[in-house]
Amino acid sequence: MKQNKFSHVLSRMDSIADPYNHLPEIFSKAHPKLALDITPTTQHDPCHDLFRIYTFKLLKELAKKFEILLIYRDIQASLDIPIEESKRLIQESISLFHGGKVPFKVYYESEIIQKHLVDMPEKFFKHLYKNILSKEHNHFDRHLILSSASLSVLIPLLDILKVDVLLCMEEEKENVELLQKIHNIQLEYFPVIFYRTLKDLKNKNHSPSDKVRAFPRVGWREKDVYKSFKKYGTSIETFYDWYKKLGLLENKIFELKKEKISFQEIYQLAKKHKLTNEKVLKLISNHLFTFMSAEGKFLDLASKELKVNLTSSNSSKVLNCLNTPSRIKIINILDKSNLLAYEISKQINVSLPTALFHLSKLQEAGIIFRNRNKSYSLKTNRFILYV
């Protein structure tokens, strides 16, 4: 897919940092790599549903061109929260990708370093030390996780994985510019950056550091959506930002005077004072209620649990299913990406018929499911045993 054919997706980005014009070369590759780094924190709550729907719609589009890599900053997360809590939050994030039908591969910060520690090239350490020892960093006036020092540790890891593009929040721009100042040489590795964000109900760009996540929620009634617009004074410019980044700007999804119109048309009518603000709010409330009810179903998977009652007659099916090392291995690898049966058989080093047998048992126990494209996915986020 060439860059010009991908422009509709790129238009949903706030901006692109590509000072040396690497993007045409990247788009010429069959499967360039795009990374998204995530640091599990206790702020990862379900209070920004519209933002998450936007993110996963965007990632599904990006996955048509890019190989998506999730990089979990588990070492960095341990600065603030216990390891077990970090693992739980990571599992919730991974389950969102399963539910959102986004193909991906998972890498942990700790695993990358451990795996490559023996044979890491000298360049990695030079790169790392040059990054973290610079006096230009801004970590003295903000949380370390949100600083340029954090990004300076990530960049050498991306180099190891040969990442072409990094997907960042817009507020990372200052950190990226500081690092580009440190690395003022074209030949030094630095990925292309796609910046993205979404305005919240308060008409400001959403930030990971926000204490309050003001977005419409899945499960709200239509009148709840409408009331939130009135409460926060959500502007038509914010609605424009939403529909542009959701890829719905030109879609005729609204009904006005028994005619189907697009948000672009609503926007123009409002700007010309041919449509009242009250009518705009009611049209948007009606559509967002329906849209989020349909598009937000995958968010439920983030907290989906498989509860196994040890006194239940069905418990033996689950427990017997988990009593085989090969099936545990299958769960571990499906936790990182969706795979076809023959890919699973190779990874667990068994024949295809044997792999299919194990997969059928996992399906019967309700732990995995088979997708339409014949790949397998985890059906649950975490297991709870109770008596």
Secondary structure, DSSP 4 states (H G I P E B T S, - for coil): --TGGGHHHHTTSSEEE-TT--HHHHHTSSS-EEEEEE---TT--SS-HHHHHHHHHHHHHHTTTSEEEEEE-HHHHTTTS-HHHHHHHHHHHHHHHHHTT---EEEEHHHHHHHHTTT--HHHHHHHHHHHT-TT--TTSS-GGGSHHHHHHHHHHHHHHT--EEEEEGGGHHHHHHHHHH---TTS---EEEEE--B-TTSSB--TT-SS--S--TT--HHHHHHHHHHHT--HHHHHHHHHHTT-SS-EEEEETTEEEEHHHHHHHHHTTSS-HHHHHHHHHHHHHHHHHHHTGGGGGGG-EEEEETTSTTHHHHHHHTSSHHHHHHHHHHTT--EEHHHHHHHTT--HHHHHHHHHHHHHTTSEEE-TTSEEEE--SEEEEE-
